[in-house]
Amino acid sequence: MARLNARIRSRLFGTLLRQDIGFFDKTKTGEITSRLAADTTTVADQVCLNLNVMLRSITQAALVLVRSLLPRGDTQHANP
């Protein structure tokens, strides 16, 4: 997760550097640095959470599919 966070932060920083001068005139430096740190962590956490949910759902779907394709045993019992 740390690599993902660093990658997001690097891309966001690159995008910030490409902003026109007017952006920096109306946006405070503290707000930019705070959002750079906080928002990237939030996004990385959400991406990891969504990947976790997606992998769990795929695994459950695969297990249900395998279970449905397996032959069933005889569930009827003979009464003595």
C-alpha positions, -999 to 999 in steps of 0.1 A, spaced: 0 0 0 29 23 6 41 20 -30 6 28 -42 4 58 -20 38 71 -32 28 65 -68 -5 85 -64 13 113 -45 40 115 -73 14 117 -100 -7 143 -82 25 163 -75 33 162 -112 -2 174 -120 1 202 -95 34 214 -112 16 217 -145 -11 241 -131 -11 276 -144 1 304 -121 -34 316 -113 -41 283 -95 -13 290 -70 -24 326 -66 -58 316 -53 -48 283 -35 -29 285 -3 3 265 0 -8 248 32 -39 236 16 -20 221 -13 5 202 9 -22 191 33 -44 177 5 -14 161 -11 -7 142 20 -42 135 32 -61 129 0 -35 105 -15 -37 84 17 -75 83 15 -75 73 -21 -48 46 -16 -69 32 13 -100 31 -7 -83 14 -37 -70 -13 -14 -104 -18 2 -121 -20 -32 -95 -45 -44 -101 -66 -13 -139 -66 -18 -135 -74 -56 -111 -103 -49 -134 -117 -22 -164 -115 -46 -146 -132 -74 -135 -160 -51 -170 -165 -38 -184 -165 -73 -158 -190 -84 -166 -213 -54 -203 -211 -61 -197 -220 -97 -175 -250 -88 -200 -261 -62 -228 -260 -87 -208 -280 -112 -199 -308 -88 -221 -339 -89 -246 -341 -60 -247 -370 -37 -280 -388 -32 -298 -368 -5 -328 -392 -3 -326 -417 26 -346 -449 25 -370 -453 54 -367 -487 71 
